[in-house]
Amino acid sequence: MRIATTIFLTDETITPVRLARQLEQRGFAGLYLPEHTHIPVSRQTPYPAGGELPPEYGRTLDPFVALAQAAAVTEHLALGTGITLIAQHDPIDLAKQIATLDHLSAGRFTLGLGFGWNVEEAADHGVDWRTRRDLVRDRMALMRALWSDEPTAYEGEFGSVQASHAYPKPFQQPRGPVVGPRTLIGGAAGPKLFAHIVEYADGWLPIGGRGLAESVPKLRTAWESAGRDPKDLQVVPYAVLPGTGKLAHYADLGIEEVVLQLPPAGEAEVRGPAGNAPGLNAKE
């Protein structure tokens, strides 16, 4: 099983370069970074995990800039977002960023994407909360047009692009309905999410990794009903806190990669356990 990591990298934590080098030296499989452009102080949207919103949410580094630094100082470490808030980006610009990072890292990039939870943050980007899932679907289709081998036009409900020359292309070749880098969708289990995964992704990025024994079979049923090859489905539990028997449980479900949560801290704390927060020494 591949063991990757995620962390809220901020202006107060270990740097991307230092972290990436240590992850690769210690044999970790990858580094995934979250995204928030800003956190409005009005805080009308409750924090999904309950309680006060941790301060690192308003201090996150841009994941693409940070991952580019990580790519430059490693050779094998996989790089990913967990998650990219697609609705908050111009899709033409984002398609170029993603393709460039994937190209320069020789195909090491995973696009973890989601629909967001902070209504105020999305509103500042002009996102209508009620239609954000349709907006993400539309923007992914537009980006696939730009990533296609031949110039391909796209006309969607929320945007369009002319048939264009757009290079570099993502490293990975098209597979089934998916064009672009490895693509995983985050979110809570349910028919709507699973429909998105089946339509334009390689798999699921379930945050926390709970309840998978019940939900993974349902996703597999939806996947196979759509004619997707069962062996191609990827389920990657995300932001998991290490615990006794977790990896064995995931292995029993056919899961081949797990993303462990690291504390948003300085180098000393990230390198080793601090309280109940797992560090790089908590791999097992």
Secondary structure, DSSP 8 states (H G I E B T S, - for coil): -EEEEE---BTTS--HHHHHHHHHHTT--EEEE---S---TT--S--TTSSS--GGGGSB--HHHHHHHHHHT-SS-EEEES-EEGGGS-HHHHHHHHHHHHHHTTS-EEEEEE--S-HHHHHHTT--GGGHHHHHHHHHHHHHHHHSSS---EE-SS-EE-S----S--SS--BTTB-SSEEEEES--SHHHHHHHHHH-SEEE-BS-TTHHHHHHHHHHHHHHTT--GGG-EE--BSB---TTHHHHHHHTT--EEEEE--S--HHHHHS-BTTB--TT---
